[in-house]
Amino acid sequence: SQELEQSPQSLIVQEGKNLTINCTSSKTLYGLYWYKQKYGEGLIFLMMLQKGGEEKSHEKITAKLDEKKQQSSLHITASQPSHAGIYLCGADGGGADGLTFGKGTHLIIQP
Amino acid sequence: AAGVIQSPRHLIKEKRETATLKCYPIPRHDTVYWYQQGPGQDPQFLISFYEKMQSDKGSIPDRFSAQQFSDYHSELNMSSLELGDSALYFCAVGGAGAVVPYEQYFGPGTRLTVT
């Protein structure tokens, strides 16, 4: 079965600083999803990557999928308090399979 | 834009009772996924449906069953509830016909507490 490892597990960043979260898969990724979750709330879709080398950006968040499609990074530029939360990467096994999630990265933004 | 609707948002049940959770997808999303997220855990895939047929099964207990109806809404039925069933239950919708194919949009979740 596919396993996803996220790093770091938690991250405390001063407001305005940049940060990167990594997601490494034990197998080739058919689709890699990034979600943000406020504590105890629903998952907010951020972006999906499918092609090796693909990079997508939304506001100050950029995600990349490496050429071998086994690792993805999520980069936040000039972090803001609204970026705080849990970031989850999810892997798609193809078709109508459910996603397998990483354990999440807890991001805290210090003013 | 309208999003995925889940009801109820909160549910409190006693051990051995039954619960039914509902998920109402957004248009053109013909695939429904159910996930369970225990306290401090990552979401675990339970089951999925495509065009009203079960398409994939994850770690769903035999006490749970689910179905997708003709209007594409889905229900997760849980019987003989146990304390360990207390969790957030999410449904997600997606599919080839989605705005972005195979994107999965999550509902806000139903928080089930079993006492």
Interface residues (C-beta under 8 A of the other chain):
Chain A: G31 Y33 Y35 G40 E41 G42 L43 I44 F45 M48 L88 G90 D92 G95 A96 D97 G98 L99 T100 F101 G102 K103 G104
Chain B: T31 Y33 Y35 D42 P43 Q44 F45 L46 I47 S48 F49 Y50 S55 D56 G58 L88 F90 A92 G95 V100 Y102 E103 Q104 Y105 F106 G107 P108 G109 R111
